[in-house]
Amino acid sequence: MSLFTPSVLPDPLPGNRCFTNNNDAVSPVSLRSNDVQEQNPTAVIYCEANFGAIDGKTANGLVRHSEKYKILSIIDSEKAGLDAGVVLGEEPNAIPIFRKLSEALEHAGCVPDYFIFGMAPASGMLSSHERGLILEAIDLGMNIVNGLHEFLNDDPVFAAASAAKNVLILDIRKPRNKKDLRLFSGRIAEVTCPRIAVLGTDCAIGKRTTANILTRALNDLGLKAVMIGTGQTGLMQGARYGLALDAVPSQFCSGEMEATIVEAFEGENPDVIIVEGQGALSHPAYSTSSFILRGSCPDAVVLQHAPGRVNRCDFEQMSMPTPATEINLIQTFADTKVIGLTINHENMTDPEVDVAIMLYECELGIPATDALTRSPERLVEMVLAEFPSLKEKLAAGAR
């Protein structure tokens, strides 16, 4: 069986096999509110030796926010016995971490609906041990969510195993068929609501998390905001519109980005569109930021930076750029404006974050905040200050 990933993303199968008992309840997972419905399918996430780390960003993101799945537990032998929220430096969330799959199943008291591969290694490929574990999950009757560049539906062994057990393998990164891929057309000019891209100075720096928080904050305020997912984790979390941009042939990246935004605009009639960033425009290992800027033609950019990060992720020989140089590059490359800076607080104390916010605001002349540890109101203020029409719409709705 094969999976094609359209711009409007399918919902997962409804969960009907796994229920937590009253003595072992699992809290719904979200960024700041408990809004995941009980009927969401259940899932365990495999993130061996990487939960809370950079290569575990898929699992980290799903624990922080999941609209599609009810996350029951994490598998990571190095952090077994801990609470997933605590490992992420946040409040306990009653999502336990286990050494192996059998312990996760014992805790659930059933077979969860989904087994999610929660890591994003640079190779994008499975080890032999990981192949065996996924085949074990299939044999138990679990559907598989795979965000790697290795498409399991194209592997005869996995295809045969899933067919035999009548389960789905969701290859999240798999693009649509080449004959269906779209070129840039200029239709982005038909999108009349503000488009805001959340870009960064490095990969795995928190762009998706900030985009999620901003989208939710705008919606909570009364504006209709739609987020466009551009990577596998955002799509797993529940972004209704999106594509895994790094798996699309480069000739079609700008066109697919544009077409996805047009579909969201026509399908949702939003007040504002938030576009998740990928990589960094200045990073030689990634081209996705350039395609996001070309395809979405954003009216504004929010830039994410990690002041405590000395070197580029996975590239120790490369020093981190400064926000000022990245802003200059973005605004030179595209007809857009960076309207705010958000801080990833890794390797920083809370007082250090306060100082960084103050210094960057003075240096750059734009507002700054930490989206995870500060009120989302600051993010909203960045947007409303740049787009008075949104503030007027809010005022009109209040009358």
C-alpha positions in Angstrom: 0.0 0.0 0.0 1.2 3.5 -0.7 0.7 6.9 0.8 0.6 10.1 -1.2 0.8 13.3 0.8 -1.5 16.0 -0.5 -1.4 19.6 0.5 -4.7 19.1 2.4 -3.7 16.4 4.8 -5.8 13.4 5.8 -6.8 12.7 9.3 -5.4 9.6 11.0 -7.7 6.6 11.5 -10.1 7.1 14.5 -8.8 5.3 17.6 -11.0 2.5 19.0 -8.8 -0.1 20.5 -6.9 1.5 23.3 -8.2 3.2 26.4 -6.2 4.3 29.5 -7.6 3.1 32.8 -8.6 5.4 35.6 -5.6 4.7 37.7 -3.1 5.5 34.9 -4.7 8.4 33.0 -2.7 10.2 30.4 -3.3 13.9 30.1 -4.1 15.4 26.7 -1.1 17.0 25.0 -1.0 20.6 23.9 1.2 23.7 24.1 -0.9 25.5 26.7 -4.4 24.0 26.8 -5.9 20.5 27.1 -8.0 20.4 24.0 -7.1 17.1 22.4 -10.3 15.0 22.1 -10.5 11.6 23.7 -11.5 10.0 20.4 -8.1 10.8 18.9 -6.1 7.6 18.1 -3.6 6.6 20.6 0.2 6.4 20.0 3.5 5.5 21.5 6.6 7.3 20.2 10.0 5.7 19.7 12.9 8.0 20.4 15.7 5.9 21.7 18.6 7.9 23.2 17.3 11.1 21.7 14.2 12.3 23.6 14.7 15.9 24.7 17.7 16.2 22.3 18.0 17.8 18.9 17.5 14.6 16.9 14.4 13.8 18.9 12.7 17.0 17.8 9.7 15.0 16.3 9.0 13.3 19.6 9.6 16.6 21.5 7.2 18.4 19.3 4.5 15.8 19.6 4.7 15.8 23.3 4.4 19.6 23.4 1.5 19.7 20.9 -0.5 17.0 19.1 -3.9 17.5 17.6 -4.0 14.2 15.8 -2.8 11.6 18.4 -3.2 11.0 22.1 0.4 10.3 23.1 0.5 7.5 25.7 4.2 7.1 26.3 7.8 7.5 25.0 10.4 4.8 24.4 13.9 5.9 25.3 15.9 3.6 27.6 18.3 6.4 28.6 15.4 8.4 30.2 13.2 5.6 31.3 11.2 6.3 34.5 11.1 10.1 33.9 8.1 12.3 32.9 8.3 13.6 29.3 7.3 17.1 30.3 10.0 17.3 32.9 12.7 16.1 30.4 11.7 18.9 28.1 12.2 21.4 31.0 8.5 22.0 31.4 5.7 21.0 33.7 5.0 17.3 34.3 2.5 16.0 31.7 1.9 12.4 32.9 3.5 11.0 29.7 5.9 8.4 31.0 9.1 7.2 29.3 9.9 3.5 29.1 12.9 1.4 28.2 11.2 -0.7 25.5 8.0 -1.3 23.5 6.8 -4.2 25.7 6.8 -1.9 28.8 4.9 0.8 26.9 2.2 -1.7 25.9 2.0 -3.1 29.5 1.4 0.5 30.7 -1.2 1.1 28.1 -3.0 -2.1 28.8 -3.8 -2.5 25.1 -2.3 -2.2 21.6 -2.1 1.5 20.8 -3.4 2.6 17.4 0.0 4.0 16.2 3.7 3.5 16.6 5.4 6.8 15.7 9.1 6.9 14.8 10.0 10.1 16.7 13.5 10.9 15.6 14.9 12.9 12.8 18.5 11.7 12.2 20.6 13.5 9.6 20.8 10.3 7.6 17.0 10.0 7.4 17.4 6.2 7.4 16.6 3.3 9.7 19.1 1.1 11.5 18.7 -2.6 11.3 17.5 -2.7 15.0 14.9 0.0 14.2 13.7 -2.0 11.2 13.1 -5.0 13.4 11.3 -2.9 16.0 8.9 -1.4 13.5 8.2 -4.8 12.0 7.4 -6.0 15.6 4.9 -3.1 16.0 3.3 -4.0 12.7 3.0 -7.6 13.8 1.2 -6.4 16.9 -1.3 -4.6 14.6 -0.1 -1.1 15.1 -0.2 1.5 12.3 3.1 3.1 11.6 3.9 6.9 11.3 7.3 7.3 9.6 8.8 10.8 9.1 12.1 9.7 7.5 13.3 10.1 4.0 13.2 6.3 3.8 9.7 5.5 2.6 8.6 2.2 4.2 5.8 1.6 1.7 8.4 1.3 -1.0 10.2 -1.5 0.9 8.8 -4.9 0.0 9.4 -6.3 3.5 7.4 -3.5 5.2 4.7 -3.5 2.4 4.1 -7.2 2.8 4.1 -7.0 6.6 1.6 -4.2 6.7 -0.7 -5.9 4.1 -0.6 -9.1 6.1 -1.7 -7.3 9.3 -4.0 -4.8 7.5 -2.3 -1.8 9.0 -1.3 1.5 7.5 2.2 2.9 7.0 2.1 6.6 6.8 5.3 7.9 5.0 4.8 11.5 6.0 7.6 12.9 3.9 6.6 11.2 0.7 5.6 13.9 -1.9 2.8 13.7 -4.4 3.5 11.9 -7.7 5.8 13.9 -10.0 3.0 14.3 -12.6 1.0 16.1 -9.9 3.7 18.4 -8.7 3.1 22.1 -9.3 5.3 24.9 -10.5 5.2 28.5 -9.3 2.4 30.4 -11.0 2.2 33.8 -9.4 -1.2 32.9 -7.8 0.3 33.9 -4.4 -0.7 37.4 -5.3 -4.4 36.3 -4.9 -3.8 35.6 -1.2 -4.8 38.9 0.3 -4.4 38.1 4.0 -1.0 38.6 5.7 1.5 35.8 5.4 4.1 35.5 8.2 7.0 33.1 8.0 8.8 31.9 11.1 12.4 31.4 10.0 15.6 30.8 12.1 19.4 31.1 12.3 19.8 27.3 12.4 18.0 24.0 12.0 16.2 22.4 15.0 16.0 25.7 16.8 12.3 26.0 17.6 10.7 27.5 14.5 7.8 25.0 14.4 7.1 25.4 18.1 7.0 29.2 17.8 4.8 29.0 14.7 2.4 26.7 16.6 2.3 29.0 19.6 1.7 32.1 17.5 -1.0 30.4 15.5 -2.8 29.3 18.6 -2.5 32.7 20.3 -4.0 34.5 17.3 -6.9 32.0 17.2 -7.4 32.4 20.9 -7.6 36.1 20.5 -10.4 35.8 17.9 -8.5 36.0 14.6 -8.6 33.1 12.2 -5.0 31.9 11.8 -3.9 28.9 9.7 -0.5 27.3 10.0 1.2 25.8 6.9 3.4 22.9 7.9 6.6 22.5 5.9 8.2 19.5 7.8 7.3 16.0 8.9 6.7 16.9 12.6 4.3 19.8 11.9 2.3 17.4 9.7 2.2 14.8 12.4 1.1 17.3 14.9 -1.9 18.2 12.9 -1.2 21.0 10.4 -4.1 20.6 8.0 -2.2 22.2 5.2 1.4 21.5 4.4 4.1 19.4 2.8 7.5 18.0 3.7 9.4 20.5 1.6 12.8 18.8 1.9 11.4 15.8 0.0 10.1 17.7 -3.0 12.3 18.0 -6.1 13.8 21.5 -6.1 12.1 22.4 -9.4 8.7 22.2 -7.8 9.4 23.5 -4.2 8.4 27.1 -4.8 5.3 26.0 -6.7 4.2 23.4 -4.1 4.7 26.0 -1.4 2.7 28.6 -3.3 -0.1 26.1 -4.2 -0.4 24.9 -0.6 -0.9 28.5 0.7 -3.4 29.3 -2.0 -5.4 26.1 -1.0 -5.4 27.2 2.6 -6.5 30.7 1.7 -9.3 29.5 -0.5 -10.4 26.7 1.8 -10.3 28.5 5.2 -10.7 32.3 4.4 -8.2 33.0 7.2 -7.3 36.4 8.6 -3.6 35.5 8.7 -1.4 32.6 7.5 1.6 31.4 9.5 4.3 29.5 7.6 6.6 27.1 9.4 10.3 27.7 8.5 13.0 25.1 7.8 16.7 25.2 8.2 18.2 28.7 7.9 18.7 30.9 4.8 22.4 31.3 5.7 23.0 27.6 6.3 24.8 25.9 3.4 23.3 22.5 4.2 19.7 23.6 3.6 17.9 25.2 0.7 14.4 25.0 2.1 14.3 28.5 3.6 14.9 30.0 0.2 12.0 28.0 -1.3 9.8 29.1 1.6 10.6 32.7 1.0 10.2 32.3 -2.8 7.0 30.3 -2.7 5.2 32.0 0.2 6.4 35.6 -0.6 5.8 36.5 3.1 4.7 39.9 4.1 6.7 39.5 7.3 9.1 37.2 9.1 9.6 36.3 12.8 13.2 35.1 13.3 14.1 32.4 15.9 17.6 32.4 17.4 19.5 30.5 20.1 21.9 32.9 21.8 23.4 30.0 23.9 24.2 27.9 20.8 27.9 28.4 19.8 28.0 26.3 16.6 25.6 25.2 14.0 23.6 22.0 14.8 25.6 19.0 13.5 28.3 21.3 12.2 30.8 22.0 14.9 33.2 23.8 12.5 30.5 26.4 11.6 29.8 29.3 14.0 26.3 30.5 14.6 25.3 33.6 12.7 24.1 36.7 14.5 20.5 37.7 14.2 21.6 41.0 12.6 23.4 39.2 9.8 20.5 36.7 9.2 18.0 39.6 9.1 20.1 41.4 6.6 20.3 38.3 4.4 16.6 37.6 4.6 15.6 41.1 3.8 18.1 41.3 0.9 17.0 37.9 -0.5 13.3 38.6 -0.4 10.9 41.5 -0.4 9.9 41.1 3.2 10.5 42.5 6.7 11.6 40.9 9.9 9.2 42.1 12.6 10.4 40.3 15.7 12.9 38.0 17.2 12.1 34.9 19.3 14.7 33.2 21.5 15.4 29.5 22.0 16.6 29.4 25.6 18.8 26.3 25.4 21.9 26.6 27.5 20.6 29.8 29.1 19.2 30.7 32.6 16.0 32.7 32.8 17.8 35.9 33.8 20.1 35.4 30.8 17.0 35.3 28.6 15.7 38.5 30.1 19.1 40.2 29.3 19.1 38.8 25.8 15.6 40.1 25.1 16.6 43.6 26.2 19.9 43.6 24.3 18.4 42.3 21.0 15.5 44.8 21.2 18.0 47.7 21.6 20.4 46.4 18.9 17.8 45.3 16.3 15.0 47.8 17.0 12.4 45.1 16.9 10.5 43.3 19.7 11.9 40.1 21.1 10.6 37.3 23.4 10.9 33.6 24.3 7.8 32.0 22.9 8.0 29.0 25.3 8.7 30.7 28.6 7.1 34.2 28.1 3.5 35.1 27.5 2.3 34.6 23.9 0.8 38.1 24.0 4.2 39.4 23.0 4.1 37.4 19.8 0.6 38.7 19.1 1.8 42.3 19.7 4.5 41.8 17.0 1.9 40.9 14.5 -0.7 43.5 15.4 1.9 46.3 15.4 2.8 45.4 11.8 -0.7 44.7 10.5 -3.1 47.3 11.8 -5.9 45.8 9.7 -5.9 42.8 12.0 -6.2 45.0 15.1 -9.1 46.8 13.4 -10.8 43.5 12.7 -10.5 42.5 16.4 -11.9 45.9 17.4 -14.8 45.5 15.0 -15.5 42.0 16.4 -15.6 43.4 19.9 -18.2 46.0 19.2 
